[in-house]
């Protein structure tokens, strides 16, 4: 129980100190991929949350999350296949997480 609490606090602190919605979303996606344990070249995430729920987690609007996902797809950072998200360019996602 205390490990879950510690991880939740760490994640909340990381997201709360981020400067932009893009940075917060990138950090969240990277956090989710690191929880899977393995780090393949193109990690895959099964999105079980709606854009609205993700927006609430990072403190922004659903529209912003939808726009950010569209921008990341356009820049070929992400690719979506149904509810599965493929991270095509982990380095670019890390750059978003650290420089926005």
C-alpha positions as CSV (number, residue, x, y, z in Angstrom):
1,X,0.0,0.0,0.0
2,X,2.7,2.5,0.9
3,X,4.5,1.7,-2.4
4,X,1.4,2.6,-4.4
5,X,1.0,5.8,-2.3
6,X,4.6,6.7,-2.9
7,X,4.3,6.1,-6.7
8,X,1.1,8.1,-6.9
9,X,2.7,11.0,-5.1
10,X,5.7,10.9,-7.3
11,X,3.5,10.8,-10.5
12,X,1.3,13.7,-9.2
13,X,4.4,15.8,-8.3
14,X,6.0,15.2,-11.7
15,X,2.8,16.1,-13.5
16,X,2.1,19.1,-11.2
17,X,5.5,20.6,-11.8
18,X,5.4,20.4,-15.6
19,X,5.0,23.6,-17.5
20,X,2.7,22.8,-20.4
21,X,0.0,20.3,-21.2
22,X,2.2,18.7,-23.9
23,X,5.0,18.2,-21.3
24,X,2.5,16.7,-18.8
25,X,1.0,14.3,-21.4
26,X,4.5,13.2,-22.6
27,X,5.6,12.5,-19.0
28,X,2.4,10.6,-18.4
29,X,2.9,8.4,-21.5
30,X,6.5,7.8,-20.6
31,X,5.5,6.8,-17.1
32,X,3.0,4.4,-18.4
33,X,5.5,2.8,-20.8
34,X,8.1,2.4,-18.0
35,X,5.5,0.5,-15.9
36,X,5.3,-2.2,-18.6
37,X,8.8,-3.3,-17.6
38,X,10.1,-4.1,-21.1
39,X,11.3,-1.3,-23.3
40,X,10.9,-2.4,-26.9
41,X,11.9,-0.1,-29.8
42,X,8.2,1.0,-30.3
43,X,6.4,0.5,-26.9
44,X,2.7,-0.1,-27.1
45,X,0.1,1.1,-24.6
46,X,-3.5,-0.1,-24.3
47,X,-5.4,3.1,-23.5
48,X,-8.1,2.3,-21.0
49,X,-8.9,5.9,-20.3
50,X,-10.9,8.5,-22.4
51,X,-9.3,11.7,-23.5
52,X,-11.5,13.4,-20.8
53,X,-10.0,11.2,-18.0
54,X,-6.5,11.8,-19.3
55,X,-7.2,15.5,-19.3
56,X,-8.4,15.4,-15.7
57,X,-5.2,13.6,-14.7
58,X,-3.0,16.3,-16.2
59,X,-5.2,19.3,-15.4
60,X,-6.3,20.3,-18.9
61,X,-9.3,20.0,-21.2
62,X,-10.4,17.1,-23.3
63,X,-10.0,19.2,-26.4
64,X,-6.3,19.9,-25.5
65,X,-5.6,16.2,-25.0
66,X,-7.2,15.4,-28.4
67,X,-5.2,18.2,-30.1
68,X,-2.0,17.0,-28.5
69,X,-2.6,13.4,-29.6
70,X,-3.3,14.6,-33.1
71,X,-0.1,16.7,-33.2
72,X,2.0,13.8,-31.9
73,X,0.5,11.6,-34.6
74,X,1.2,14.2,-37.3
75,X,4.8,14.5,-36.1
76,X,5.0,10.7,-36.2
77,X,5.8,10.4,-32.4
78,X,2.7,8.3,-31.8
79,X,0.5,6.0,-33.9
80,X,-2.9,4.8,-32.8
81,X,-4.4,1.5,-33.7
82,X,-7.8,1.4,-32.1
83,X,-7.3,1.7,-28.3
84,X,-3.6,0.8,-28.7
85,X,-1.1,3.6,-28.8
86,X,2.3,2.9,-30.4
87,X,5.1,5.1,-29.5
88,X,7.1,5.5,-32.7
89,X,9.7,8.0,-31.5
90,X,10.5,7.6,-27.8
91,X,13.4,10.1,-28.1
92,X,11.0,12.8,-29.4
93,X,8.5,12.0,-26.7
94,X,11.3,12.4,-24.0
95,X,12.2,15.7,-25.6
96,X,8.6,16.9,-25.3
97,X,8.6,15.8,-21.6
98,X,11.8,17.7,-20.8
99,X,11.8,20.9,-22.9
100,X,8.3,22.3,-23.1
